[in-house]
Amino acid sequence: LCIVASIVTGVPVKWVEDRMENLSTTSFARDYHMTAEIAAKNDGTVTGLKVHVLADHGGFDACADPSKWPAGFFNIVTGSYDFPAAHLAVDGVYTNKAPGGVAYRCSFRVTEAAYCIERAMDILAQKLDMDPADLRMKNFVKPEQFPYHSALGWEYDSGDYHTAMQKAMDTIGYRELRAEQKAKQEAFKRGETREIMGIGVSFFTEIVGAGPSKNCDILGVAMFDSAEIRVHPTGSVISRMGTKSQGQGHETTWAQIIATEIGIPAADIMVEEGNTDTAPYGLGTYGSRSTPVAGAAIALASRKIRNKAQMIAAHMLEVSEYDLEWDVDGFQVKGNAQARKSMKEIAWAAYHAPPPGMEPGLEAVSYYDPPNMTYPFGAYLCVMDIDVDTGVAKTRRFYALM
């Protein structure tokens, strides 16, 4: 309305909310006071972590926190490092602010946890006079330790942190940059320059894919997802999910998964999500959960359809289903590419000429309760030049590897 008013009147228009509007319609995500203590040997090997968090949740908690984990996903605060022991306490407090704890721009306190451990590792590096990248490399969970059980209870499925960090360092020429930084520090001390150089290092492991019922529920409601897919006699598809795109492009992603699994072009697949009148069971879109949970349900439903299609194709080609192999958009007899049936032909037969005793139609429903969360990781390196007199900071290089 402000934009329209500005266009109509030809002058700038500003809207300022009042206190009641703020409390009733807005929310905030991050207001944490975090204290971290790291125990380490003189060579930099970490031996323990202790973290306390004071979390402001405003007038009430607006976040769909998984109730089986009292500290939420902040338990990922051990990050990418092999801490033998760790202790975490989170105290939630209610204040006179708008409701807090909203998971935007990341999931369930993962961002704060990553900041907490990375800042603590930087301070440890300063205390020990170690390069912050070298300290991280020394304490990363090793590839052979996966699946890795963290001191705070998570099972990291996979990772190769050393390779990721090394690739990031090699790409930007990290050692050369450190040498340049040291030379600039000496020049600054001699009064030859008023510019200093900063190199920021950060590495994260986050926990996403909220869905496993053994870990995740909202007041007892399990957080897994489901999918419904129906192939029409014409070969077109309608698929329904309990997710809702917020701009991520679900319509494209879901159609591509189905197209890959059953060979029907994405252009012939209609995706319907977020319709509470027709959507199957699902816990929605947030916490980076859509593809690992709903996407997996879609893939499994598609495979059910493909399995039935294989039996129909075998009947049409008068061979055993074990004599068939999948080829892009249909089934063909092994060793005889000319004897094949496309999914479009199979879809028509599913409704009008199914094998004797087989229920007509070509559709499937799948409920996917993931066995675990997912643990993506990545490295960030930032190089900046800062004028100490004016405070002007210039980002020379920012490199992200994920």
PEZI-V330853 format. One record per residue. RES is the residue in one letter. PHI is phi in radians with two decimals (999 if undefined). Layout:
RES_PHI + RES_PHI
//
This chain:
L_999 + C_-1.09 + I_-1.11 + V_-1.09 + A_-1.09 + S_-1.16 + I_-1.15 + V_-1.18 + T_-1.52 + G_1.36 + V_-2.28 + P_-1.08 + V_-2.19 + K_-2.16 + W_-1.91 + V_-2.12 + E_-1.28 + D_-1.64 + R_-1.06 + M_-1.15 + E_-1.10 + N_-1.10 + L_-1.22 + S_-1.66 + T_-2.24 + T_-1.97 + S_-2.77 + F_-2.36 + A_-1.89 + R_-2.17 + D_-2.65 + Y_-2.03 + H_-1.93 + M_-2.02 + T_-2.14 + A_-2.19 + E_-2.21 + I_-2.03 + A_-1.70 + A_-2.63 + K_-1.41 + N_-1.09 + D_-1.46 + G_1.72 + T_-1.23 + V_-1.36 + T_-2.17 + G_-2.94 + L_-2.44 + K_-2.29 + V_-2.27 + H_-2.18 + V_-2.20 + L_-1.87 + A_-1.93 + D_-1.45 + H_-1.91 + G_1.19 + G_-1.13 + F_-2.79 + D_-1.41 + A_-1.71 + C_-1.74 + A_-1.44 + D_-1.19 + P_-1.19 + S_-1.30 + K_-1.39 + W_-2.14 + P_-0.97 + A_-1.68 + G_1.10 + F_-1.42 + F_-1.11 + N_-1.05 + I_-1.42 + V_-1.11 + T_-1.22 + G_1.07 + S_-1.70 + Y_-1.93 + D_-1.56 + F_-1.47 + P_-1.14 + A_-2.48 + A_-2.69 + H_-2.35 + L_-2.33 + A_-2.32 + V_-2.14 + D_-1.84 + G_-1.58 + V_-2.18 + Y_-1.87 + T_-2.28 + N_-1.59 + K_-1.57 + A_-1.10 + P_-1.00 + G_-2.11 + G_1.46 + V_-1.31 + A_-1.57 + Y_-1.99 + R_1.13 + C_2.84 + S_-1.92 + F_0.82 + R_1.30 + V_-1.16 + T_-1.08 + E_-1.09 + A_-1.11 + A_-1.12 + Y_-1.09 + C_-1.04 + I_-1.24 + E_-1.22 + R_-1.15 + A_-1.13 + M_-1.15 + D_-1.10 + I_-1.15 + L_-1.07 + A_-1.07 + Q_-1.12 + K_-1.08 + L_-1.62 + D_0.97 + M_-1.98 + D_-1.16 + P_-1.07 + A_-1.26 + D_-1.13 + L_-1.07 + R_-1.16 + M_-1.02 + K_-1.15 + N_-1.91 + F_-1.02 + V_-1.10 + K_-1.40 + P_-0.95 + E_-1.29 + Q_-1.49 + F_-1.42 + P_-1.13 + Y_-1.86 + H_-1.73 + S_-1.31 + A_-1.14 + L_-1.81 + G_1.87 + W_-1.59 + E_-1.94 + Y_-1.24 + D_-1.29 + S_-2.82 + G_2.93 + D_-2.50 + Y_-1.19 + H_-1.07 + T_-1.12 + A_-1.10 + M_-1.13 + Q_-1.11 + K_-1.12 + A_-1.10 + M_-1.14 + D_-1.15 + T_-1.11 + I_-1.64 + G_1.24 + Y_-1.02 + R_-1.10 + E_-1.12 + L_-1.16 + R_-1.12 + A_-1.13 + E_-1.11 + Q_-1.07 + K_-1.12 + A_-1.10 + K_-1.18 + Q_-1.10 + E_-1.16 + A_-1.14 + F_-1.13 + K_-1.13 + R_-1.44 + G_1.40 + E_-1.51 + T_-2.64 + R_-1.95 + E_-2.00 + I_-2.03 + M_-2.17 + G_-2.07 + I_-2.19 + G_-1.73 + V_-2.16 + S_-2.61 + F_-2.42 + F_-2.32 + T_-2.23 + E_-1.96 + I_-2.10 + V_-2.38 + G_1.31 + A_-0.97 + G_-3.06 + P_-1.04 + S_-1.13 + K_-1.23 + N_-1.92 + C_-2.14 + D_-2.74 + I_-2.07 + L_0.93 + G_1.62 + V_-1.56 + A_-1.12 + M_-1.80 + F_-1.35 + D_-2.32 + S_-2.47 + A_-2.55 + E_-2.12 + I_-2.31 + R_-2.24 + V_-1.69 + H_-1.31 + P_-0.99 + T_-1.39 + G_1.71 + S_-1.45 + V_-2.31 + I_-2.14 + S_-2.24 + R_-2.18 + M_-2.35 + G_-1.59 + T_-1.49 + K_-2.63 + S_-1.12 + Q_-1.94 + G_2.05 + Q_-1.32 + G_1.49 + H_-0.94 + E_-0.97 + T_-1.28 + T_-1.07 + W_-1.11 + A_-1.12 + Q_-1.17 + I_-1.08 + I_-1.12 + A_-1.05 + T_-1.16 + E_-1.38 + I_-2.12 + G_1.35 + I_-1.58 + P_-0.96 + A_-1.02 + A_-1.14 + D_-1.70 + I_-1.99 + M_-1.71 + V_-1.82 + E_-2.17 + E_-2.41 + G_1.36 + N_-1.53 + T_-1.19 + D_-1.39 + T_-2.19 + A_-1.17 + P_-1.30 + Y_-1.06 + G_-2.98 + L_-1.83 + G_1.54 + T_-2.03 + Y_-3.13 + G_1.07 + S_0.90 + R_-1.88 + S_-1.04 + T_-1.25 + P_-1.17 + V_-1.87 + A_-1.14 + G_-1.06 + A_-1.20 + A_-1.08 + I_-1.12 + A_-1.08 + L_-1.19 + A_-1.11 + S_-1.08 + R_-1.22 + K_-1.08 + I_-1.12 + R_-1.13 + N_-1.11 + K_-1.19 + A_-1.06 + Q_-1.12 + M_-1.16 + I_-1.18 + A_-1.08 + A_-1.08 + H_-1.14 + M_-1.16 + L_-1.63 + E_1.01 + V_-2.36 + S_-1.25 + E_-1.09 + Y_-1.33 + D_-1.57 + L_-1.83 + E_-2.34 + W_-1.37 + D_-2.51 + V_1.10 + D_-2.33 + G_3.07 + F_-2.01 + Q_-2.32 + V_-1.25 + K_-1.01 + G_1.42 + N_-2.50 + A_-1.15 + Q_-1.33 + A_-1.58 + R_-2.59 + K_-2.34 + S_-1.40 + M_-1.10 + K_-1.16 + E_-1.18 + I_-1.15 + A_-1.06 + W_-1.11 + A_-1.15 + A_-1.04 + Y_-1.69 + H_-1.99 + A_-2.64 + P_-1.24 + P_-1.05 + P_-0.96 + G_1.48 + M_-1.62 + E_-1.15 + P_-1.11 + G_1.71 + L_-2.52 + E_-2.65 + A_-2.74 + V_-2.19 + S_-2.37 + Y_-1.88 + Y_-2.05 + D_-1.87 + P_-1.04 + P_-1.30 + N_-2.81 + M_-1.35 + T_-2.02 + Y_-2.28 + P_-1.17 + F_-2.55 + G_-3.06 + A_-2.11 + Y_-2.22 + L_-2.31 + C_-2.27 + V_-2.08 + M_-2.30 + D_-2.02 + I_-2.24 + D_-1.47 + V_-1.24 + D_-1.47 + T_-1.75 + G_1.38 + V_-1.18 + A_-2.03 + K_-2.08 + T_-1.46 + R_-1.41 + R_-2.65 + F_-2.33 + Y_-2.13 + A_-2.19 + L_-2.22 + M_-2.40
//
